[in-house]
């Protein structure tokens, strides 16, 4: 599709220089087809009520006709708004408007040819899509006129902040010590570990306990870490989360390796201050408020409607 800016207007003709670029002719044709697809969808909505429209002076000026089907000033204005935004008209000079009009003409011509080629089933499916899009526009218009969401209050912001501190950097990091093994274990090694660590909670010096195990030929390893380590085994992280400070886990095996963990302390990391994240929270809560207002409007309309669900 032709894109017009304040500085330059792209003509709908094929750019032969693109053939020299890496993407070549295929890339240029792809962009052109994408633009035309946008226009074709717009026309699939507009053409239903505009087939063969003659136009009336003073209401909607006819700018072009393609096989008797009129493209009007309103069509052009809608196309400008859909492609360039509500202020798009100010960006286009006469040359740019004419270039866009040429794109509309091309899209209408293609749409006419394709419409004739549709099978009855394809035509019915297209009409369903057009009707669905029209319904979406009508709903949007109704909600814009009949809904007004409640403002996000400071109390709402505070409550959201208090309930989602981790979202803003707040966390509790658990420090722990751990005894595990390296390499494959024989049944004898497994039995030694389980016997030695049955009362692990009563052993205050785990490094010394590991040294004793090593002297017996047990490949035990002592280490310290914290729960914010990203490479921690998920199951091990789950075990640590359930422990209280000072509490020792039961011996467990994960992927064939022995583990026993003791939480040695918790460190609380403060969340970012509320005044720093207040605007972020309001952006999160605003759609929630709008959804509530939409639900209220929907309930009011449905309360007056006769709805029958068929099996």
Beta strands, then each sheet from edge to edge (+ up, - down):
strand 1: 62-66
strand 2: 69-72
strand 3: 171-181
strand 4: 220-226
strand 5: 252-254
strand 6: 257-269
sheet 1: 1+ 2-
sheet 2: 4+ 3- 6+ 5-
end
